[in-house]
Amino acid sequence: MVFQVLSLAIMLIFYGFYIFKMISQNRQSIKTNQMGIGDKPEKVLVIEKVMGGASVSAAAADVCSIFMAEATPIPLLRIAGLLAGVFAVMFFASATITMKTNWRVGIPKEKTELVTNGIYRWSRNPAFVGFDLLYLSICLLFFNIPLLLVSIWAAVMLHFQILQEENHMKEMFGEDYIAYMKHTCRYWGIRV
């Protein structure tokens, strides 16, 4: 029961940051959610829509696993799962706070600023790292094959979205973004 409560708390805090940021930006007339909409190439729209579906499916699988699966019996895995969840919240919260009003879900139509400070000094995609850590957290805490498969699918789709966003950022910011890519890891500790 303790691990269910802690896991739900981690998810609520994580998605609470997500929702709060969207509401906050909406009040400033900023259209944050631009995923799968707009005048974008078909490939971009398809990947954004599939990624959105994968992310929602992963969240649903997480919740179902928390309520229906037994907690992993190995204490070390449970501790690792909780730590991954705490880091997920830290990464995601730091990313959305550092981005200020530049944060978007999906590839934006309007030009935003290139953010390279704060957590973005160490990772070009800390919000995505947060999502991956959240998926890992719940898998470690409540392991089951359907959850694992949905989590892998969501992580792969997030990676495809990152690749699209990198192309967009190169077009939008040119040499500034290319120089940033050379000095900052795509994820964390992985220089690509």
Residue pairs with C-beta under 8 A, 6 or more apart in sequence:
3 71
3 78
3 81
3 82
3 141
3 142
4 66
4 67
4 71
6 82
6 85
7 62
7 66
7 81
7 82
7 85
7 137
7 138
7 141
7 142
8 63
8 66
10 82
10 85
10 86
10 88
10 89
10 134
10 137
11 59
11 62
11 63
11 66
11 85
11 134
11 138
13 89
14 85
14 88
14 89
14 92
14 130
14 134
15 59
17 89
17 92
17 93
17 96
18 92
18 96
21 32
21 96
21 103
22 32
22 33
22 105
25 32
25 101
25 103
26 32
28 101
30 101
32 103
32 104
32 105
33 104
33 105
33 106
34 104
34 105
34 106
34 107
34 108
34 109
35 48
35 49
35 51
35 52
35 105
35 106
36 45
36 48
36 49
36 52
36 106
37 45
37 106
38 45
38 109
39 109
40 48
40 107
43 164
44 107
44 164
47 157
47 160
47 161
47 164
48 106
48 107
48 161
48 164
50 157
51 154
51 157
51 158
51 160
51 161
54 150
54 153
54 154
54 156
54 157
54 158
55 131
55 154
55 157
55 158
57 150
57 153
57 154
58 135
58 150
58 151
58 153
58 154
61 146
61 147
61 150
61 151
62 134
62 135
62 138
62 147
64 147
65 138
65 142
65 144
65 147
66 138
66 141
66 142
69 142
69 143
69 144
69 147
70 142
71 78
71 141
71 142
72 78
72 81
72 140
72 141
72 142
72 143
77 140
77 141
77 143
78 140
78 141
80 140
81 136
81 137
81 138
81 139
81 140
81 141
82 137
82 141
84 133
84 134
84 136
84 137
84 140
85 133
85 134
85 137
85 138
85 141
87 130
87 133
88 130
88 131
88 132
88 133
88 134
88 136
88 137
89 130
89 134
90 130
91 119
91 123
91 126
91 127
91 129
91 130
91 133
92 126
92 127
92 130
92 131
92 134
93 130
94 118
94 119
94 126
95 103
95 119
95 120
95 126
95 127
95 130
96 103
96 127
97 118
98 115
98 117
98 118
98 119
98 120
98 126
99 115
99 127
100 115
101 112
102 112
102 113
102 115
103 127
104 112
107 164
107 165
107 168
111 172
114 169
114 172
114 173
114 176
114 177
114 180
116 180
116 184
119 126
120 126
120 184
121 184
122 184
122 185
122 188
123 129
123 184
123 185
123 186
123 187
123 188
124 166
124 180
124 181
124 184
124 185
124 186
125 162
125 165
125 186
125 187
126 188
128 158
128 159
128 161
128 162
128 187
129 187
129 188
131 154
131 155
131 158
132 155
132 158
132 187
135 151
135 154
135 155
136 151
138 147
138 151
139 147
139 148
139 151
162 186
166 181
166 186
169 177
170 177
170 178
173 180
185 191
185 192
186 192
